[in-house]
Amino acid sequence: MNWCNQCKRSEAGAFCVKCGQKVVRTRETPLKKSRWLLWGGIVGGILLVLIGSFVTLKWISSPERIVEQFRDALLEEDYEAIGKFIPDTNPLLSQEAELASFVSLLKDHPDQRTLLVQDLERQARGLSDHTLIKPNESLLLQMTLMEDGKAFYLFKDYVIAPSPIYVEVGTQFNKTTLFINKEESGTIGEDSKKIGPFLPGSYHFETKLENEGYTMRGEAEIELVPSDETVQVDLPVNGAFVMPDSNYEDARLFINGKDTGIAVGDTGEIGPYPTDGSVVMHAEKTFEAGVVKSPSVHFEGEAPFFSIDYREPEPVVIEKEVAADQPEVVQDQDETNLIISAVNTYLTDWVYAYENLETDYFSNLTPELQSYFDERFKSVRENNAAFTGEVVEAAFDLDSLLIDSSGKKAEIDVLVTMDSANHERGESNVKTEVTSSGFHYKLVKSGGKWLIDSREEVDDVDLTNAVVY
């Protein structure tokens, strides 16, 4: 295009037709070439980005980089990051629990962790160079870096595969619950059960069996490392079956103070029960004179024998001076037996009543003594107190037995031996202590039945002429 600088007009000729000035010729800009340059720059930039991305992604997905990230995750104990490289194959455990065991093992053996990483780096170089690498069989922990699909749809992806470890675990009772690293992992029994595969690691195995409200346990810390053989793990719980025996087969069996409702001779094998001494057993037999108990046995796995020592009390004749206006004291064997039986019943009731803090367990108290215990138990509950125990034996001083001439009142001294403890309510693992105390009992007869009217502690009970239950 030509342009007049004077008139500011465009002209086709060499001179302006208006002013005669020489027209300046301007060269037209090559727009087409500029567009090509612009598009060329854009395409070049895209290619650079693509090439850079390709190189970066190839480096990220390289076997060397995988091993490097795995090593860093191990040192940082980053379970989530480690889990990206190791396949989750154990159906019994969460991957986090299994990785925790794996990391714990390597933490306890830092030299093996170093050797493992070095071997994985060696395998990574072999994969990059396309050379065959033989496994290092001298390592305690053998893991293989292997291809596993594609990364970013273009490059080979890799995982770190451990040698599978299988465990056969068993216990002495069927339907025992198995826990691994505190996670419930099914049930096991007398026949060993094969489970796995496991990662190498330090695992906490625990068994738990519940029966009749009692819990029995077994546990073991197991270090699992690759092996050609299945690892054998025996996890017995602290329990056993019981086959009780007694010199009176019709004696009733009591467990922790509770009547089982069965006779010793009819039980056969029962249980299982814990063998840690927390289960206390005894037997009781009812005679005309009352209930006689065997010594208590803390069950620790041995078959218990309950010896019931019963002797018929000898007739007692008590001579006593009486006032002229009082009839002579009369006493016979039947009344002696009934009085002893009443005290024995009271002692049994007393234990249950104190353990439950309920006077309903008493069956032979006068109303006055019943009211006393109502107030007593209320105070015990307010103080958050509790009682645990049992009567071991009761020794009756027959020389102290008095029955007045009316036959309605009686007194007797008794040495009571108990295995018991006072403690706070809800306290577990209570330790009991065997102690003996003397008591003077007063009884009254009402409706043909002897009732306990009062009880006071005495310093001494003469057992020269005594009967023991």
C-alpha positions as CSV (number, residue, x, y, z in Angstrom):
1,M,0.0,0.0,0.0
2,N,1.2,3.6,-0.8
3,W,0.6,6.4,1.7
4,C,0.9,10.3,1.5
5,N,2.5,11.5,4.7
6,Q,1.3,15.1,3.9
7,C,-2.4,14.5,3.2
8,K,-2.6,11.2,5.2
9,R,-4.3,9.6,2.2
10,S,-3.7,6.3,0.5
11,E,-2.6,6.6,-3.1
12,A,-2.2,4.1,-5.8
13,G,0.5,6.1,-7.7
14,A,3.9,7.3,-6.9
15,F,2.8,10.9,-6.2
16,C,-0.2,12.3,-4.3
17,V,-2.8,13.7,-6.7
18,K,-3.8,16.3,-4.2
19,C,-0.5,17.8,-2.9
20,G,2.0,16.3,-5.3
21,Q,4.2,14.9,-2.6
22,K,5.9,11.6,-3.2
23,V,4.0,8.7,-1.8
24,V,5.8,6.4,0.7
25,R,5.4,2.7,-0.1
26,T,4.8,0.5,3.0
27,R,5.4,-3.3,2.9
28,E,2.5,-5.5,3.9
29,T,3.1,-7.8,7.0
30,P,3.0,-11.5,6.2
31,L,0.2,-12.6,8.5
32,K,0.3,-16.2,7.3
33,K,3.9,-16.6,8.4
34,S,3.2,-15.3,11.9
35,R,0.4,-17.8,12.4
36,W,2.7,-20.6,11.5
37,L,5.3,-19.4,14.0
38,L,2.6,-19.2,16.7
39,W,1.3,-22.7,16.1
40,G,4.8,-24.1,15.9
41,G,5.6,-22.7,19.3
42,I,2.5,-24.2,20.8
43,V,3.2,-27.6,19.4
44,G,6.8,-27.5,20.5
45,G,5.8,-26.6,24.0
46,I,3.3,-29.5,24.1
47,L,5.9,-31.9,22.9
48,L,8.3,-30.7,25.6
49,V,5.7,-31.2,28.3
50,L,4.9,-34.7,26.9
51,I,8.5,-35.7,26.7
52,G,9.1,-34.3,30.2
53,S,6.0,-36.1,31.6
54,F,7.0,-39.3,29.9
55,V,10.5,-39.2,31.4
56,T,9.1,-38.3,34.8
57,L,6.5,-41.1,34.8
58,K,9.0,-43.6,33.6
59,W,11.3,-42.6,36.5
60,I,8.5,-42.7,39.0
61,S,7.4,-46.2,37.9
62,S,11.0,-47.6,37.6
63,P,11.9,-50.5,39.8
64,E,14.7,-48.5,41.4
65,R,12.2,-45.8,42.4
66,I,9.8,-48.4,43.8
67,V,12.5,-49.8,46.0
68,E,13.5,-46.3,47.1
69,Q,10.0,-45.5,48.2
70,F,9.6,-48.8,49.9
71,R,12.8,-48.2,51.9
72,D,11.6,-44.7,53.0
73,A,8.2,-46.1,54.0
74,L,9.9,-48.8,56.1
75,L,12.1,-46.3,57.9
76,E,9.2,-44.0,58.6
77,E,6.9,-46.9,59.6
78,D,4.3,-45.6,57.2
79,Y,1.9,-48.6,57.0
80,E,-0.3,-47.0,54.3
81,A,2.7,-46.4,52.0
82,I,4.2,-49.9,52.6
83,G,0.8,-51.4,51.8
84,K,1.0,-49.9,48.3
85,F,3.9,-52.1,47.5
86,I,3.0,-55.4,49.3
87,P,-0.1,-57.3,48.2
88,D,-2.8,-57.9,50.8
89,T,-3.3,-61.7,50.8
90,N,-4.2,-62.8,54.4
91,P,-8.0,-63.2,54.8
92,L,-7.8,-63.4,58.6
93,L,-6.1,-60.0,59.3
94,S,-6.4,-56.4,58.3
95,Q,-3.5,-55.3,56.2
96,E,-2.6,-52.7,58.8
97,A,-2.3,-55.3,61.5
98,E,-0.2,-57.5,59.4
99,L,2.1,-54.7,58.3
100,A,2.6,-53.7,61.9
101,S,3.9,-57.2,62.6
102,F,6.2,-56.9,59.6
103,V,7.6,-53.6,60.6
104,S,8.0,-54.7,64.2
105,L,10.1,-57.7,63.0
106,L,12.4,-55.5,60.8
107,K,12.7,-53.0,63.7
108,D,14.0,-55.8,65.9
109,H,16.4,-56.9,63.2
110,P,17.8,-53.8,61.6
111,D,20.6,-55.7,60.0
112,Q,18.1,-57.9,58.1
113,R,16.2,-54.8,57.1
114,T,19.4,-53.4,55.5
115,L,20.1,-56.7,53.8
116,L,16.5,-56.9,52.5
117,V,16.7,-53.4,51.0
118,Q,20.1,-54.1,49.4
119,D,18.7,-57.3,47.8
120,L,15.7,-55.4,46.4
121,E,18.0,-52.8,44.9
122,R,20.0,-55.6,43.3
123,Q,16.8,-57.0,41.8
124,A,15.7,-53.6,40.6
125,R,19.0,-53.1,38.7
126,G,18.5,-56.5,37.1
127,L,15.0,-55.6,36.0
128,S,16.2,-52.3,34.5
129,D,19.1,-54.0,32.7
130,H,16.9,-57.0,31.6
131,T,19.3,-59.4,33.3
132,L,18.4,-62.6,35.2
133,I,19.0,-62.3,38.9
134,K,19.2,-65.4,41.1
135,P,17.4,-65.1,44.5
136,N,19.7,-64.7,47.5
137,E,18.8,-67.8,49.6
138,S,21.0,-66.8,52.5
139,L,18.7,-64.0,53.5
140,L,16.4,-64.5,56.6
141,L,13.7,-62.4,54.9
142,Q,13.3,-63.2,51.2
143,M,11.1,-60.9,49.1
144,T,10.8,-60.6,45.3
145,L,10.4,-57.5,43.2
146,M,8.2,-58.5,40.4
147,E,6.1,-57.0,37.6
148,D,2.4,-56.5,38.3
149,G,0.4,-54.9,35.5
150,K,0.8,-51.4,34.1
151,A,1.4,-48.0,35.6
152,F,-0.1,-45.0,33.8
153,Y,-1.1,-47.4,31.0
154,L,2.4,-47.2,29.5
155,F,5.0,-48.5,32.0
156,K,5.5,-51.7,33.9
157,D,4.2,-51.6,37.5
158,Y,6.0,-53.5,40.3
159,V,5.1,-55.1,43.6
160,I,7.2,-56.6,46.4
161,A,6.0,-60.1,47.1
162,P,7.1,-62.0,50.2
163,S,7.5,-65.7,50.5
164,P,4.2,-67.1,51.8
165,I,4.2,-68.4,55.4
166,Y,1.5,-70.8,56.6
167,V,0.7,-71.7,60.2
168,E,-1.0,-74.7,61.7
169,V,-2.5,-73.7,65.0
170,G,-4.4,-75.9,67.5
171,T,-5.6,-76.0,71.1
172,Q,-7.1,-78.7,73.5
173,F,-10.8,-77.7,73.2
174,N,-13.0,-77.3,70.2
175,K,-14.8,-74.0,69.5
176,T,-11.9,-72.0,71.0
177,T,-11.8,-68.4,69.6
178,L,-8.5,-67.4,68.0
179,F,-7.2,-63.8,68.0
180,I,-4.2,-62.6,66.0
181,N,-2.8,-59.2,66.9
182,K,-6.0,-58.7,68.9
183,E,-8.2,-59.3,65.9
184,E,-10.7,-62.1,66.0
185,S,-9.6,-64.7,63.5
186,G,-12.2,-67.6,63.6
187,T,-12.2,-70.7,65.9
188,I,-9.8,-73.6,66.3
189,G,-9.9,-76.9,68.2
190,E,-8.1,-80.2,68.8
191,D,-7.5,-80.7,65.1
192,S,-4.9,-78.2,63.9
193,K,-6.1,-75.6,61.4
194,K,-3.9,-74.3,58.6
195,I,-4.1,-70.5,58.2
196,G,-2.3,-67.9,56.1
197,P,-0.5,-66.8,54.1
198,F,1.3,-64.4,56.5
199,L,3.8,-61.7,56.0
200,P,7.1,-62.2,57.9
201,G,6.6,-60.6,61.2
202,S,6.2,-60.7,65.0
203,Y,2.6,-61.8,65.8
204,H,0.6,-62.0,69.0
205,F,-1.5,-65.2,69.0
206,E,-4.2,-65.5,71.7
207,T,-6.9,-68.2,72.3
208,K,-10.0,-67.6,74.4
209,L,-12.7,-70.1,75.6
210,E,-15.8,-69.3,77.6
211,N,-17.8,-71.8,79.6
212,E,-20.4,-71.2,82.2
213,G,-19.3,-67.6,82.7
214,Y,-15.6,-68.6,83.1
215,T,-13.0,-67.4,80.7
216,M,-9.8,-69.4,79.8
217,R,-7.0,-68.0,77.8
218,G,-3.7,-68.9,76.1
219,E,-1.3,-66.7,74.3
220,A,2.1,-66.7,72.6
221,E,4.4,-64.3,70.7
222,I,5.3,-65.9,67.4
223,E,8.1,-64.7,65.1
224,L,7.2,-65.8,61.6
225,V,10.0,-66.0,58.9
226,P,10.0,-67.8,55.6
227,S,10.3,-71.5,55.8
228,D,9.8,-74.5,53.6
229,E,7.6,-76.1,56.3
230,T,4.4,-75.0,57.8
231,V,4.9,-73.4,61.2
232,Q,3.3,-75.4,64.1
233,V,1.7,-73.3,66.9
234,D,0.1,-74.9,70.0
235,L,-2.0,-72.5,72.0
236,P,-3.5,-74.4,75.0
237,V,-5.9,-72.4,77.2
238,N,-5.5,-72.4,81.0
239,G,-8.4,-74.8,81.5
240,A,-9.2,-78.5,82.0
241,F,-12.1,-80.8,82.4
242,V,-13.0,-81.9,86.0
243,M,-13.9,-85.4,87.2
244,P,-14.6,-84.9,90.9
245,D,-14.8,-87.8,93.5
246,S,-15.9,-88.1,97.1
247,N,-16.3,-90.6,99.9
248,Y,-20.0,-89.8,99.6
249,E,-21.1,-90.2,96.0
250,D,-24.5,-88.6,96.7
251,A,-22.8,-85.4,98.0
252,R,-23.8,-82.3,96.0
253,L,-21.1,-80.4,94.1
254,F,-20.6,-76.7,94.7
255,I,-18.5,-74.5,92.4
256,N,-17.5,-71.0,93.8
257,G,-20.3,-71.3,96.4
258,K,-23.0,-72.1,93.8
259,D,-24.9,-75.4,94.0
260,T,-24.5,-77.2,90.7
261,G,-27.6,-79.3,91.4
262,I,-25.7,-82.6,90.7
263,A,-24.2,-85.3,92.9
264,V,-20.5,-86.0,92.8
265,G,-21.1,-89.6,91.7
266,D,-23.2,-88.5,88.8
267,T,-21.1,-85.8,87.3
268,G,-18.6,-87.7,85.2
269,E,-16.4,-85.2,83.3
270,I,-17.6,-81.6,83.5
271,G,-16.1,-78.3,82.4
272,P,-13.8,-77.1,81.2
273,Y,-12.9,-74.7,84.1
274,P,-9.9,-72.4,84.6
275,T,-6.9,-74.0,86.3
276,D,-5.6,-70.7,87.7
277,G,-7.1,-71.3,91.1
278,S,-10.0,-68.9,90.6
279,V,-12.5,-71.8,90.7
280,V,-13.1,-73.2,94.2
281,M,-15.0,-76.4,94.6
282,H,-16.5,-78.3,97.6
283,A,-19.1,-80.9,98.2
284,E,-21.9,-81.0,100.8
285,K,-24.0,-83.8,102.2
286,T,-27.1,-83.5,104.4
287,F,-27.3,-85.6,107.5
288,E,-29.8,-85.6,110.3
289,A,-27.7,-83.3,112.3
290,G,-27.3,-80.9,109.4
291,V,-25.2,-80.2,106.3
292,V,-21.6,-81.3,106.3
293,K,-19.1,-79.7,103.9
294,S,-15.9,-81.0,102.6
295,P,-12.8,-78.8,102.6
296,S,-12.6,-76.5,99.6
297,V,-10.4,-77.2,96.7
298,H,-8.9,-74.6,94.4
299,F,-9.0,-76.3,91.0
300,E,-5.6,-76.2,89.3
301,G,-6.0,-79.1,86.9
302,E,-5.9,-82.2,89.2
303,A,-9.0,-84.3,89.8
304,P,-10.4,-83.1,93.2
305,F,-11.4,-85.5,95.9
306,F,-13.9,-84.1,98.4
307,S,-13.6,-85.8,101.8
308,I,-16.6,-85.4,104.0
309,D,-15.8,-86.1,107.6
310,Y,-19.0,-86.9,109.5
311,R,-19.3,-88.2,113.0
312,E,-22.6,-88.7,114.8
313,P,-22.6,-86.5,117.9
314,E,-22.6,-88.4,121.2
315,P,-25.6,-87.8,123.4
316,V,-24.9,-84.9,125.7
317,V,-26.1,-84.7,129.3
318,I,-25.6,-81.4,131.0
319,E,-26.0,-81.1,134.8
320,K,-26.7,-77.7,136.1
321,E,-27.9,-76.3,139.3
322,V,-31.2,-74.6,138.9
323,A,-33.2,-72.4,141.1
324,A,-35.9,-74.1,143.2
325,D,-38.7,-72.5,141.2
326,Q,-37.2,-73.6,137.8
327,P,-37.7,-77.0,136.3
328,E,-34.7,-79.2,135.5
329,V,-32.9,-78.6,132.2
330,V,-33.9,-81.4,129.7
331,Q,-31.9,-82.3,126.7
332,D,-32.0,-85.1,124.2
333,Q,-30.1,-86.2,121.1
334,D,-32.8,-85.1,118.6
335,E,-32.8,-81.6,119.9
336,T,-29.0,-81.5,119.8
337,N,-29.0,-82.4,116.2
338,L,-31.8,-79.9,115.4
339,I,-29.8,-77.1,117.1
340,I,-26.6,-78.0,115.3
341,S,-28.5,-78.2,112.0
342,A,-30.0,-74.7,112.6
343,V,-26.6,-73.1,113.1
344,N,-25.2,-74.9,110.0
345,T,-28.1,-73.6,108.0
346,Y,-27.6,-70.1,109.3
347,L,-23.9,-70.2,108.4
348,T,-24.6,-71.3,104.8
349,D,-27.3,-68.6,104.5
350,W,-25.0,-66.0,106.0
351,V,-22.4,-66.4,103.2
352,Y,-25.0,-66.1,100.4
353,A,-26.7,-63.2,102.1
354,Y,-23.5,-61.3,102.6
355,E,-22.3,-62.0,99.0
356,N,-25.6,-60.7,97.6
357,L,-26.4,-58.2,100.4
358,E,-30.0,-59.6,100.6
359,T,-31.7,-60.8,103.8
360,D,-34.0,-63.0,101.7
361,Y,-31.2,-65.7,101.7
362,F,-31.8,-66.2,105.5
363,S,-34.2,-68.9,106.3
364,N,-34.1,-69.2,110.1
365,L,-33.8,-65.8,111.8
366,T,-36.0,-64.1,114.4
367,P,-37.7,-60.9,113.1
368,E,-35.4,-58.9,115.3
369,L,-32.2,-60.3,113.9
370,Q,-33.7,-60.0,110.4
371,S,-34.2,-56.3,110.9
372,Y,-30.6,-56.0,112.2
373,F,-29.2,-57.5,109.0
374,D,-31.5,-55.2,106.8
375,E,-29.8,-52.2,108.4
376,R,-26.4,-53.8,108.3
377,F,-26.6,-54.6,104.5
378,K,-27.9,-51.1,103.8
379,S,-24.7,-49.7,105.4
380,V,-22.5,-52.1,103.5
381,R,-24.0,-51.0,100.2
382,E,-23.6,-47.3,101.0
383,N,-19.9,-47.9,101.7
384,N,-19.5,-49.8,98.4
385,A,-18.2,-52.8,100.3
386,A,-18.6,-56.5,99.4
387,F,-17.8,-59.9,100.8
388,T,-16.4,-63.0,99.2
389,G,-16.0,-66.3,101.0
390,E,-17.1,-69.7,102.2
391,V,-17.4,-71.6,105.5
392,V,-14.6,-74.1,105.7
393,E,-15.8,-75.8,108.9
394,A,-17.8,-75.3,112.0
395,A,-16.8,-77.0,115.3
396,F,-19.5,-77.2,117.9
397,D,-18.6,-77.3,121.6
398,L,-21.1,-79.8,122.9
399,D,-20.2,-79.0,126.5
400,S,-21.5,-75.4,126.0
401,L,-24.9,-76.6,124.7
402,L,-27.7,-75.4,127.0
403,I,-31.4,-76.0,126.5
404,D,-33.7,-74.4,129.1
405,S,-36.4,-76.4,130.8
406,S,-39.1,-75.0,128.6
407,G,-37.4,-76.4,125.6
408,K,-37.8,-73.1,123.8
409,K,-34.4,-71.5,124.2
410,A,-30.9,-72.8,123.6
411,E,-27.3,-71.6,123.6
412,I,-24.1,-73.1,122.1
413,D,-20.5,-72.0,121.3
414,V,-19.2,-72.6,117.8
415,L,-15.7,-72.1,116.3
416,V,-16.3,-71.0,112.7
417,T,-13.4,-71.2,110.1
418,M,-13.9,-69.2,106.9
419,D,-11.9,-68.6,103.7
420,S,-13.0,-65.1,103.0
421,A,-12.2,-61.5,102.3
422,N,-13.9,-58.1,102.6
423,H,-13.3,-55.8,99.6
424,E,-14.6,-53.1,97.5
425,R,-17.6,-53.9,95.3
426,G,-16.6,-54.8,91.7
427,E,-13.0,-55.6,92.7
428,S,-11.5,-58.5,90.8
429,N,-8.8,-61.0,91.7
430,V,-9.8,-60.9,95.4
431,K,-7.4,-62.8,97.7
432,T,-9.1,-64.6,100.5
433,E,-7.7,-65.6,103.8
434,V,-8.5,-68.5,106.1
435,T,-9.4,-67.3,109.6
436,S,-11.2,-68.8,112.7
437,S,-13.5,-67.0,115.1
438,G,-15.5,-68.2,118.1
439,F,-19.2,-67.3,118.5
440,H,-21.9,-67.8,121.1
441,Y,-25.3,-68.4,119.5
442,K,-28.6,-68.0,121.1
443,L,-31.6,-69.8,119.6
444,V,-35.4,-69.7,120.2
445,K,-37.9,-72.3,119.1
446,S,-40.9,-71.1,117.2
447,G,-43.5,-73.2,115.4
448,G,-41.4,-76.3,116.1
449,K,-38.3,-74.7,114.3
450,W,-35.1,-73.4,115.9
451,L,-34.4,-69.8,114.9
452,I,-31.2,-67.9,115.4
453,D,-31.9,-65.0,117.8
454,S,-28.4,-63.5,118.4
455,R,-24.7,-64.1,117.8
456,E,-21.8,-62.6,119.7
457,E,-18.1,-63.2,119.3
458,V,-16.2,-65.0,122.1
459,D,-12.5,-65.2,122.8
460,D,-12.3,-69.0,123.2
461,V,-14.2,-72.1,122.3
462,D,-13.4,-75.4,124.1
463,L,-13.2,-78.2,121.6
464,T,-12.5,-81.0,124.1
465,N,-15.9,-82.4,123.4
466,A,-16.8,-81.2,120.0
467,V,-18.4,-82.2,116.7
468,V,-17.0,-80.7,113.5
469,Y,-18.9,-80.0,110.2
